[in-house]
Amino acid sequence: MKRNEAWEDLLTQAEQIPEELETRLNQTIARAERREKRRRWLKPLIGVTGTAAAFVLLVNSSVTFALAASRVPIVRELVEAVAFDPSLKAAVAHDYVQLVGDTYTQDGVTVTIEYLIADPMNVSVFYSLSDEQGRELELVPDLFDADGNSLPVSVSFGEERIERNESEKGLFDTIRGYLGLDKVQKTLYTWRLHASKEGVIQTQMQLKVEVRNLEHWKDAEWNAFDEPDAQESRAPEAMFTLDIPLTIEPQFLKSGRVFPVNQTVDVLGQKLTIDEIAIYPSNTRIIWHTDPENDAWLTYLPFYLTDEHGNRVDGIQNGISGTGKDRGYGGGTVWLDSAWYDTAEHLTLHLDDAAIVPKDQDTVLLQADGQLVGLPDYIEQLEPDPYGDEAAFTFRIRTQKGTYHTNTSSFNGYVDADGQTDSFDSISTYVMSEAENTFTNSYPMPQGVRYPLTLFVDFAPGQKLEHPIEVHT
């Protein structure tokens, strides 16, 4: 059966599934009620939250079901509300999904490529994974063209998850436990491949996927402070590489809209030029550059878009949120959620907050004893972590966030006394204090270099603009 015929066959099946929706959900609820016959007072709750929990599972475990449900006007909104990934929400609602269903097995590891969401700048590969030995595995992809040449893409990957705010967690987790849904294993994963420019994503490509065993890696990480120079012990074990051909249907590589802007604005005394707004089904990109004569680096540009109806498109909260930057590149790209399915005729680009690091205050000295000299007033050096041997070869800082939305790294690499430039091997998980509006970084003391080191300051607290900026397309 040809690929398009398989797609049409799936849609035919999908059209029939909404008629069975109530039956399938009621069966799930009935099973839960039989397990808890004595708890009669929960029955009204089961009717609502049990149905919701079952619906979430069906939407995210069956593309067929999700496509079918999206064709029912009221249910479509529920699909978009509970799907794990923003791209999946929009793609499923608009049938923008390429089905694959190819399976690859080696050494007891089975990977099934379930479906793709692709456009000229991005490919999201949704897959499931199983291992006969039950090992904890990580699959890291690299992308090549049909001739074996490496393609310039950035990669993010991980397990698809449901995001819930704090007010929903208690009730939802109670219902999951009551229905026995807490025992369901999530098996849907995603590789997201982000191209540096159009033309990188092609109809015929090759994925080389390194299969790593995480079984002993966490223990090695936990004990790594006993051997700070043993970098190899901290890397997951690579078992083998899977070669997976990737075919993108040509129609997906024709989707994209570009709005030329070429408008220069003043941001905290710095000249910033918005070059263009590029809109794709999987994300929207704001391309910008700065004036070399600026006296400060722009380090924070949380753009967002609105249409003539007031609908708002914000920055990506999880995953890659941009590429390039002012220092070293003189420009970059900020990524927003996709506005591809918006039917607006006009878009307005907004910038309400920003941050700058003055060019004459953009370095700090790190001495061999771990002391920092010349910190800006918004960064405070802390005592090394008192637990374990970490104190012997790390330094810690606490940084004010201002209006900055997330945590980040305050320093971007260093140059040693011999002029050798490098980045830090690792940075600890950030610890944020909401009350103090701060976050904390722990950095390793670089080995085999000549001190003092010159650290590049890459962060400044976000601040509200006195005159918010609007750029119209």
C-alpha positions as CSV (number, residue, x, y, z in Angstrom):
1,M,0.0,0.0,0.0
2,K,1.4,3.4,-0.9
3,R,2.0,6.0,1.8
4,N,-0.8,8.3,0.8
5,E,-3.2,5.4,0.5
6,A,-2.2,4.3,4.0
7,W,-2.9,7.8,5.2
8,E,-6.3,7.9,3.6
9,D,-7.1,4.5,5.1
10,L,-6.2,5.7,8.5
11,L,-8.4,8.8,8.2
12,T,-11.3,6.5,7.1
13,Q,-10.8,4.5,10.3
14,A,-10.4,7.6,12.3
15,E,-13.7,9.0,11.2
16,Q,-15.5,6.1,12.9
17,I,-13.7,6.3,16.3
18,P,-15.6,9.2,17.9
19,E,-18.8,7.1,17.8
20,E,-17.0,4.7,20.2
21,L,-15.6,7.4,22.4
22,E,-18.3,7.2,25.1
23,T,-18.2,3.4,25.2
24,R,-14.4,3.3,25.6
25,L,-14.3,5.9,28.3
26,N,-17.2,4.3,30.2
27,Q,-15.4,0.9,30.2
28,T,-12.4,2.5,31.8
29,I,-14.7,4.2,34.4
30,A,-16.5,1.0,35.1
31,R,-13.3,-0.9,35.8
32,A,-12.3,1.7,38.3
33,E,-15.7,1.6,40.0
34,R,-15.5,-2.2,40.4
35,R,-12.2,-1.8,42.2
36,E,-13.7,0.7,44.6
37,K,-17.2,-0.4,45.2
38,R,-17.2,0.6,48.8
39,R,-16.2,4.2,48.1
40,R,-19.6,5.3,46.8
41,W,-18.9,9.0,47.6
42,L,-16.4,9.1,44.8
43,K,-18.8,8.2,42.0
44,P,-19.7,11.7,41.0
45,L,-16.0,12.5,40.8
46,I,-15.3,9.5,38.7
47,G,-17.8,10.6,36.1
48,V,-15.9,13.8,35.4
49,T,-12.2,13.3,36.3
50,G,-12.1,9.7,35.3
51,T,-13.3,10.5,31.9
52,A,-10.8,13.3,31.6
53,A,-7.9,11.0,32.6
54,A,-9.0,8.3,30.2
55,F,-9.3,10.9,27.4
56,V,-5.8,12.2,28.0
57,L,-4.4,8.7,27.7
58,L,-6.3,8.0,24.5
59,V,-5.3,11.3,22.8
60,N,-1.6,10.7,23.6
61,S,-1.4,7.0,23.0
62,S,-3.2,6.8,19.7
63,V,-2.6,9.1,16.7
64,T,-5.7,7.5,15.0
65,F,-7.8,8.4,18.0
66,A,-6.4,11.9,18.3
67,L,-7.1,12.6,14.6
68,A,-10.6,11.2,14.9
69,A,-11.4,13.2,18.0
70,S,-10.1,16.3,16.5
71,R,-12.9,16.1,13.9
72,V,-15.6,16.6,16.5
73,P,-15.9,20.3,17.1
74,I,-16.1,20.4,20.9
75,V,-13.7,17.4,21.3
76,R,-11.1,19.1,19.1
77,E,-10.5,21.7,21.8
78,L,-9.9,19.0,24.3
79,V,-7.4,17.4,22.0
80,E,-5.5,20.6,21.7
81,A,-5.7,21.1,25.5
82,V,-4.3,17.7,26.6
83,A,-1.8,16.7,23.9
84,F,1.8,16.5,25.3
85,D,3.5,18.7,22.7
86,P,2.4,22.1,21.3
87,S,3.5,21.0,17.8
88,L,1.4,17.9,18.1
89,K,-1.6,19.9,19.3
90,A,-1.6,22.1,16.2
91,A,-0.5,19.4,13.7
92,V,-3.1,16.9,14.8
93,A,-5.8,19.5,14.7
94,H,-4.9,20.4,11.1
95,D,-3.9,16.8,9.9
96,Y,-0.3,18.0,9.6
97,V,1.2,14.6,10.4
98,Q,3.2,12.2,8.3
99,L,2.7,8.6,9.4
100,V,5.6,6.2,9.3
101,G,5.3,3.1,11.4
102,D,8.8,1.7,10.5
103,T,10.6,-0.6,13.1
104,Y,14.3,-1.2,13.7
105,T,15.7,-3.9,16.0
106,Q,19.3,-4.6,17.1
107,D,20.6,-6.4,20.2
108,G,17.2,-6.6,21.7
109,V,16.5,-2.9,21.3
110,T,13.5,-2.1,19.2
111,V,12.8,1.5,17.9
112,T,9.6,2.2,16.0
113,I,9.3,5.5,14.1
114,E,5.7,6.3,14.7
115,Y,5.2,9.6,12.8
116,L,6.8,12.9,11.8
117,I,6.0,16.6,12.0
118,A,8.2,18.3,9.4
119,D,8.6,21.7,7.7
120,P,11.5,23.4,5.9
121,M,13.4,24.2,9.2
122,N,12.4,21.5,11.6
123,V,11.7,17.8,11.9
124,S,10.2,16.2,15.0
125,V,10.5,12.4,14.9
126,F,8.0,10.7,17.3
127,Y,9.2,7.2,18.2
128,S,8.6,4.4,20.7
129,L,11.3,2.3,22.3
130,S,11.6,-1.1,24.0
131,D,14.4,-3.2,25.3
132,E,14.3,-6.9,26.0
133,Q,16.6,-6.5,29.0
134,G,14.7,-3.6,30.5
135,R,17.7,-1.3,30.5
136,E,17.4,2.4,30.9
137,L,18.5,3.7,27.5
138,E,19.1,7.1,25.8
139,L,19.0,7.5,22.1
140,V,21.0,10.4,20.7
141,P,20.4,11.2,17.0
142,D,22.6,12.9,14.4
143,L,21.3,13.9,10.9
144,F,23.0,13.2,7.5
145,D,22.0,13.7,3.9
146,A,21.5,10.8,1.5
147,D,25.2,10.9,0.6
148,G,26.4,10.6,4.3
149,N,27.3,14.3,4.8
150,S,26.5,15.6,8.2
151,L,23.7,18.3,8.2
152,P,23.9,21.4,10.3
153,V,21.1,20.9,12.8
154,S,20.7,21.4,16.6
155,V,19.0,18.6,18.4
156,S,16.8,18.3,21.4
157,F,15.2,15.1,22.6
158,G,13.3,13.5,25.4
159,E,10.2,11.9,26.7
160,E,6.8,13.5,26.0
161,R,5.1,14.6,29.2
162,I,1.9,16.1,30.4
163,E,2.4,19.6,31.9
164,R,0.1,20.6,34.7
165,N,0.1,23.6,36.9
166,E,0.4,23.2,40.7
167,S,-3.3,23.6,41.4
168,E,-4.1,20.6,39.1
169,K,-1.5,18.2,40.4
170,G,-3.1,16.9,43.6
171,L,-6.5,16.1,42.2
172,F,-5.2,14.7,38.9
173,D,-2.6,12.4,40.6
174,T,-5.3,11.1,43.0
175,I,-7.5,10.2,40.1
176,R,-4.6,8.6,38.2
177,G,-3.9,6.4,41.2
178,Y,-7.6,5.6,41.6
179,L,-7.9,4.5,38.0
180,G,-4.6,2.6,38.1
181,L,-3.2,5.0,35.5
182,D,-0.1,5.7,37.5
183,K,1.1,2.2,36.4
184,V,1.0,3.1,32.7
185,Q,4.5,3.5,31.3
186,K,5.0,6.4,28.9
187,T,6.6,5.2,25.7
188,L,6.4,8.1,23.3
189,Y,9.6,10.0,22.7
190,T,10.7,12.8,20.3
191,W,13.8,13.9,18.5
192,R,13.6,17.5,17.4
193,L,16.0,18.5,14.6
194,H,16.3,22.2,14.0
195,A,18.0,23.4,10.8
196,S,20.3,26.4,10.7
197,K,18.8,27.5,7.3
198,E,16.4,26.5,4.6
199,G,17.5,23.7,2.4
200,V,19.1,21.7,5.2
201,I,16.0,19.6,5.7
202,Q,15.6,17.3,2.6
203,T,13.2,14.7,1.4
204,Q,15.8,11.9,1.8
205,M,18.0,11.9,4.9
206,Q,19.7,9.5,7.3
207,L,19.5,9.3,11.1
208,K,22.5,7.8,12.9
209,V,21.2,7.1,16.4
210,E,23.7,6.3,19.2
211,V,22.1,4.0,21.7
212,R,23.5,4.7,25.2
213,N,23.1,2.6,28.3
214,L,22.3,4.9,31.3
215,E,22.3,1.9,33.7
216,H,25.6,2.7,35.4
217,W,26.0,6.3,34.3
218,K,24.1,7.8,37.2
219,D,26.2,5.9,39.7
220,A,29.3,7.2,38.0
221,E,27.9,10.8,38.1
222,W,27.2,10.4,41.8
223,N,30.7,9.2,42.5
224,A,32.5,11.5,40.0
225,F,33.6,13.9,42.7
226,D,36.0,11.2,44.0
227,E,37.8,11.4,40.6
228,P,37.4,14.9,39.2
229,D,39.8,14.3,36.3
230,A,38.1,11.1,35.2
231,Q,35.8,12.8,32.6
232,E,35.3,9.5,30.7
233,S,33.5,7.9,33.8
234,R,30.8,10.6,33.5
235,A,29.7,9.7,30.0
236,P,27.0,7.2,29.3
237,E,28.1,4.0,27.7
238,A,27.6,3.9,23.9
239,M,26.3,0.4,23.0
240,F,25.8,0.7,19.2
241,T,24.5,2.9,16.4
242,L,21.2,2.5,14.5
243,D,21.0,3.6,10.9
244,I,17.5,4.9,10.2
245,P,16.5,6.3,6.8
246,L,14.2,9.3,7.0
247,T,11.9,10.3,4.1
248,I,10.0,13.6,4.3
249,E,7.0,14.0,2.0
250,P,7.8,16.9,-0.4
251,Q,4.6,18.9,0.5
252,F,5.9,19.4,4.0
253,L,9.0,21.1,2.8
254,K,7.0,23.8,0.9
255,S,5.3,25.3,4.0
256,G,6.6,28.6,5.3
257,R,5.9,32.3,5.3
258,V,8.5,35.0,5.6
259,F,7.6,38.6,6.4
260,P,10.5,41.1,5.7
261,V,10.7,43.8,8.4
262,N,14.1,45.6,8.2
263,Q,13.2,48.0,11.0
264,T,15.7,49.4,13.5
265,V,14.6,50.2,17.1
266,D,16.2,51.6,20.3
267,V,16.4,49.1,23.1
268,L,18.0,50.4,26.3
269,G,20.1,52.8,24.3
270,Q,21.2,50.1,21.8
271,K,20.3,49.8,18.1
272,L,18.5,46.6,17.3
273,T,17.3,45.7,13.8
274,I,14.5,43.3,13.2
275,D,15.3,41.7,9.8
276,E,12.4,39.4,9.3
277,I,9.7,37.2,10.8
278,A,9.7,33.6,9.5
279,I,6.7,31.4,10.3
280,Y,6.7,27.6,10.0
281,P,4.2,25.0,11.2
282,S,6.5,24.0,14.1
283,N,7.7,27.4,15.3
284,T,8.0,31.1,14.4
285,R,11.4,32.8,14.2
286,I,12.4,36.4,14.8
287,I,15.7,37.2,13.0
288,W,17.6,40.2,14.3
289,H,21.1,41.9,14.4
290,T,22.7,44.7,16.4
291,D,24.8,47.7,15.5
292,P,28.6,47.1,16.1
293,E,28.9,50.6,17.6
294,N,26.6,49.7,20.5
295,D,28.2,50.1,23.9
296,A,26.5,47.1,25.5
297,W,25.5,43.5,24.6
298,L,21.8,42.7,24.3
299,T,21.4,39.4,26.2
300,Y,17.6,39.1,26.7
301,L,15.0,39.7,24.0
302,P,11.7,38.0,24.9
303,F,9.7,38.9,21.8
304,Y,6.1,37.9,21.3
305,L,3.5,38.4,18.6
306,T,-0.1,39.5,18.4
307,D,-2.5,39.5,15.5
308,E,-5.3,42.0,14.7
309,H,-7.6,40.0,16.9
310,G,-5.4,40.2,20.0
311,N,-4.3,36.5,19.9
312,R,-0.8,36.2,21.4
313,V,2.1,33.9,20.4
314,D,4.9,33.7,23.1
315,G,8.4,32.3,23.2
316,I,9.0,28.6,23.6
317,Q,9.1,27.7,27.3
318,N,10.6,24.2,27.0
319,G,13.3,23.2,24.5
320,I,15.4,25.4,22.2
321,S,14.3,29.0,22.4
322,G,16.8,30.6,20.0
323,T,20.1,30.5,18.3
324,G,23.0,33.0,18.0
325,K,23.5,36.0,20.2
326,D,24.8,39.5,20.3
327,R,28.3,38.9,21.7
328,G,30.4,36.9,19.1
329,Y,27.7,36.8,16.5
330,G,26.2,40.3,16.3
331,G,22.7,38.9,16.0
332,G,20.6,35.8,16.3
333,T,17.2,34.2,16.1
334,V,14.5,34.1,18.8
335,W,12.0,31.3,18.5
336,L,8.3,31.5,19.3
337,D,5.5,28.9,19.3
338,S,4.1,28.5,15.8
339,A,1.7,31.1,14.3
340,W,1.4,29.0,11.1
341,Y,-2.2,28.2,11.6
342,D,-3.2,31.7,12.4
343,T,-5.3,33.3,9.7
344,A,-4.4,36.8,10.6
345,E,-3.6,39.3,7.9
346,H,-1.3,41.4,10.1
347,L,1.1,40.6,12.9
348,T,2.6,42.9,15.5
349,L,6.0,42.1,17.1
350,H,6.3,43.2,20.8
351,L,9.2,43.7,23.1
352,D,8.3,44.8,26.6
353,D,11.5,43.6,28.5
354,A,15.2,43.4,27.7
355,A,18.6,43.1,29.3
356,I,22.1,44.5,28.5
357,V,25.6,43.9,29.7
358,P,27.9,47.0,29.2
359,K,30.9,46.1,27.0
360,D,33.3,47.7,29.5
361,Q,31.9,45.5,32.3
362,D,31.5,42.1,30.5
363,T,34.4,40.2,32.1
364,V,35.3,38.8,35.5
365,L,38.6,37.3,36.8
366,L,38.6,33.8,38.3
367,Q,41.7,33.2,40.5
368,A,43.3,29.8,41.1
369,D,41.8,29.7,44.6
370,G,38.3,30.0,43.2
371,Q,37.7,33.7,44.1
372,L,36.0,36.0,41.6
373,V,37.2,39.5,41.0
374,G,35.1,42.3,39.4
375,L,31.6,40.8,39.7
376,P,28.7,43.1,38.7
377,D,26.5,44.2,41.5
378,Y,23.7,41.7,40.6
379,I,26.0,38.6,41.0
380,E,27.1,37.4,44.4
381,Q,29.8,34.7,45.1
382,L,28.7,31.9,47.5
383,E,30.7,29.5,49.6
384,P,31.4,26.2,47.8
385,D,28.8,23.5,48.3
386,P,29.6,22.0,51.7
387,Y,28.5,18.4,50.7
388,G,31.0,15.9,49.5
389,D,34.2,16.8,47.7
390,E,32.5,19.3,45.3
391,A,33.8,22.2,47.4
392,A,37.4,21.4,46.3
393,F,36.9,22.1,42.6
394,T,33.8,24.2,42.1
395,F,32.7,27.8,42.6
396,R,29.2,29.0,43.1
397,I,27.3,32.3,42.4
398,R,23.8,33.6,43.0
399,T,22.4,36.0,40.3
400,Q,19.5,38.4,40.4
401,K,16.9,37.6,37.7
402,G,14.9,40.8,37.4
403,T,12.1,40.3,34.9
404,Y,14.0,37.4,33.2
405,H,11.5,34.5,32.8
406,T,13.8,31.5,33.3
407,N,17.1,30.5,34.8
408,T,20.3,30.4,32.7
409,S,24.0,30.5,32.9
410,S,25.7,33.8,34.0
411,F,29.0,33.1,32.4
412,N,29.7,32.0,28.8
413,G,33.2,30.4,28.8
414,Y,36.6,31.8,29.6
415,V,40.1,32.6,28.3
416,D,43.1,31.5,30.4
417,A,46.3,33.5,31.0
418,D,47.9,31.9,27.9
419,G,45.0,33.1,25.7
420,Q,43.3,29.6,25.4
421,T,39.5,30.0,25.1
422,D,37.1,27.2,26.3
423,S,33.7,26.6,27.8
424,F,32.9,25.1,31.2
425,D,32.6,21.3,31.1
426,S,29.4,21.3,33.1
427,I,27.1,23.5,35.2
428,S,25.0,22.2,38.0
429,T,21.2,22.3,38.0
430,Y,20.1,25.8,38.8
431,V,18.5,26.5,42.2
432,M,16.0,29.3,42.1
433,S,14.6,31.4,44.9
434,E,11.3,32.8,44.0
435,A,11.2,35.0,47.1
436,E,14.6,36.6,46.3
437,N,14.1,36.5,42.5
438,T,17.5,34.8,42.1
439,F,19.0,31.6,40.6
440,T,22.2,29.8,41.6
441,N,25.0,28.4,39.3
442,S,27.8,25.9,40.3
443,Y,30.7,25.8,37.9
444,P,33.7,23.4,37.8
445,M,37.2,24.8,38.3
446,P,38.9,24.1,34.9
447,Q,41.9,21.8,35.0
448,G,45.1,22.0,33.0
449,V,44.9,25.8,32.4
450,R,46.9,28.8,33.6
451,Y,45.1,31.1,36.0
452,P,43.7,33.7,36.3
453,L,40.9,33.1,33.9
454,T,38.9,35.8,32.2
455,L,35.2,34.8,32.4
456,F,32.7,36.3,29.9
457,V,29.6,37.7,31.6
458,D,26.6,36.5,29.6
459,F,23.7,37.6,31.8
460,A,22.0,40.7,33.2
461,P,18.7,41.0,35.0
462,G,15.7,41.6,32.7
463,Q,14.1,45.0,33.0
464,K,10.8,46.5,31.8
465,L,11.2,49.0,29.0
466,E,9.9,52.5,29.8
467,H,8.6,52.6,26.2
468,P,7.6,49.1,25.0
469,I,8.4,48.4,21.4
470,E,6.0,47.5,18.7
471,V,6.9,46.6,15.1
472,H,4.1,46.0,12.6
473,T,4.2,43.8,9.5
